[in-house]
Every structure is written in C-alpha cells, then in structure tokens.
Amino acid sequence: MPLNNERKIQNRMVVLRAERGLSQREVADKLGVSRQTIISLEKNRYNPSLKLAFDIALLFGVDLHEVFQYEIEEGK
C-alpha cells in the first residue's frame, strides 16, 4: 500500500497526562514548548518532530508506541 494521506498519527497524550495529574501547562513547561503546542498535539492537529515525540514518551515514562499510533483512516 502506498504511503499517502489516508494514514494519520493518533496519540494518547490526554490520557497519559490525566493519569499523571499533569496540566497542559506543566507538560509544556517540562518539554520546553508552548501550551498551544500541547493543545494542538492533543487534538491531533499537529504531529511532533521525532525528538519531541521521544521527549514526550520519556516524560510519561512509556514507550513511544504507547503514546503515538500510526493508523489508517476508516473507510479508506
């Protein structure tokens, strides 16, 4: 299957953040990004750089695949 826009990255940041009792501001501060970046990530409007993705996984203490999933959109 060719790579195209039918695939997208989903993430579990909201769940992981809530499980740890962290606010969006706290996560942003720990990662050195803006709160708006965290909001955009959580709403799947923005895909992080590879470095930021690894930093997020490290912050939550989980494997990268436990934060981000590469999915094929339904009906495609």
HUJOCOR-V881552 format. One record per residue. RES is the residue in one letter. SS is DSSP state (h for helix, s for strand, l for the rest). PHI is phi in whole degrees, -180 to 180 (* if undefined). OMEGA is omega in whole degrees, 0 to 359 (999 if undefined). Layout:
# HUJOCOR-V881552
res: <RES/RES>
ss: <SS/SS>
phi: <PHI/PHI>
omega: <OMEGA/OMEGA>
This chain:
# HUJOCOR-V881552
res: <M/P/L/N/N/E/R/K/I/Q/N/R/M/V/V/L/R/A/E/R/G/L/S/Q/R/E/V/A/D/K/L/G/V/S/R/Q/T/I/I/S/L/E/K/N/R/Y/N/P/S/L/K/L/A/F/D/I/A/L/L/F/G/V/D/L/H/E/V/F/Q/Y/E/I/E/E/G/K>
ss: <l/l/l/l/l/l/s/s/s/s/s/l/h/h/h/h/h/h/h/l/l/l/l/h/h/h/h/h/h/h/h/l/l/l/h/h/h/h/h/h/h/h/l/l/l/l/l/l/l/h/h/h/h/h/h/h/h/h/h/h/l/l/l/h/h/h/h/s/s/s/s/s/l/l/l/l>
phi: <*/-69/-77/-159/-77/-76/-110/-148/-96/-108/-142/-112/-61/-60/-64/-63/-66/-65/-60/-99/67/-102/-85/-60/-63/-63/-63/-59/-63/-66/-92/74/-126/-81/-62/-61/-63/-64/-58/-63/-63/-63/-92/58/-93/-144/-100/-73/-64/-61/-62/-63/-60/-66/-63/-64/-61/-63/-58/-83/71/-132/-70/-51/-70/-83/-100/-116/-129/-99/-125/-90/-65/-58/79/-112>
omega: <180/176/180/184/178/180/177/180/174/177/181/185/181/181/181/179/180/179/182/178/180/175/175/180/180/178/179/181/180/181/181/177/179/175/179/177/179/178/180/177/183/179/180/176/185/174/183/170/179/179/180/178/178/178/178/179/179/178/181/178/181/176/180/181/175/177/186/177/178/188/173/180/179/174/181/999>
